[in-house]
Amino acid sequence: MTESNNDDNAKNDKKLAVKNVTATDSPLAAETLIGWINSRRSMGNLDAPAPTRAQIEAAIECAATAPDHKKLNPWRFIVTQGEARNQLGHALLEAAQEKAEQEGEVLSEKDIKKTQSMPLRAPLIITVVTKIQAHKKVPPFEQMLSAGAAVQNLILALKAQGFSTVWRTGLLCNEPAVKAYFDVGSDDYVTAFVYTGTSPKNAPTRKPIDIEPLVRFES
Ligand SMILES: Cc1cc2nc3c(=O)[nH]c(=O)nc-3n(C[C@H](O)[C@H](O)[C@H](O)COP(=O)(O)O)c2cc1C
């Protein structure tokens, strides 16, 4: 499917019917669901098809159900696809050039090409911004964590609809030129670039994780 086809689909697409499912009426056994969560892998270099608008909106709805103290909605989502990815590439390059200048360095032609083409590694990028609000009971770190939880929900909801992702930030994401591109305030953060699409490769199997040194049970 080409990207323009994908855009057309997005326009014609009806909102996905998303209903609440409880553990008891889920057709999936807990073991299957846990195995499915554990099978998630980050995949680089993604191709079309990308999710349709309805699929993106369904994933963002899931993201916005993340734990959120005092319901501050400390997140914003910007969906970048098609030609807009080149504009984002320009913003990243501007950020890299400003950073290099500050550090007394000059970008090589190779660095320039690489930086500018970073957003082309997937047909679609969902940028998650943490919008920090001053709140007596909800310090900035809680709002940051909420946005992180929203990113994980977003990634899982995209996976549920058959898409692969990788959460990237990189050293440039909170440089002034990138924040300006997304109209992000000085107290706010670009928290994730969720590169989204279809992977030509199968996700590698995850090695078993030994949780023993990570956990302590108390009773
Ligand atoms: C906040 C955050 C930022 C990340 N930024 C990058 C990044 O810029 N580039 C990258 O290759 N991986 C980045 N990662 C790591 C990948 O998203 C991924 O988690 C990691 O490669 C492990 O792969 P897995 O998700 O399949 O276990 C980041 C992860 C987090 C949580």
The ligand as an ORCA input file, in Angstrom:
! r2SCAN-3c Opt
* xyz 0 1
  C      12.938      7.338     26.651
  C      13.560      6.371     25.673
  C      14.319      6.861     24.633
  C      14.915      6.003     23.721
  N      15.637      6.529     22.687
  C      16.212      5.705     21.782
  C      16.910      6.237     20.670
  O      17.004      7.437     20.483
  N      17.471      5.358     19.801
  C      17.362      3.990     19.983
  O      17.902      3.251     19.168
  N      16.692      3.474     21.022
  C      16.105      4.281     21.925
  N      15.405      3.764     22.975
  C      15.392      2.289     23.192
  C      14.413      1.540     22.310
  O      13.148      2.166     22.290
  C      14.219      0.088     22.800
  O      13.525      0.057     24.015
  C      15.499     -0.681     22.979
  O      16.185     -0.708     21.776
  C      15.250     -2.123     23.469
  O      14.510     -2.841     22.519
  P      13.148     -3.614     22.906
  O      12.119     -2.535     23.100
  O      12.893     -4.527     21.762
  O      13.422     -4.382     24.189
  C      14.762      4.602     23.876
  C      13.958      4.117     24.918
  C      13.361      4.977     25.798
  C      12.497      4.422     26.908
*
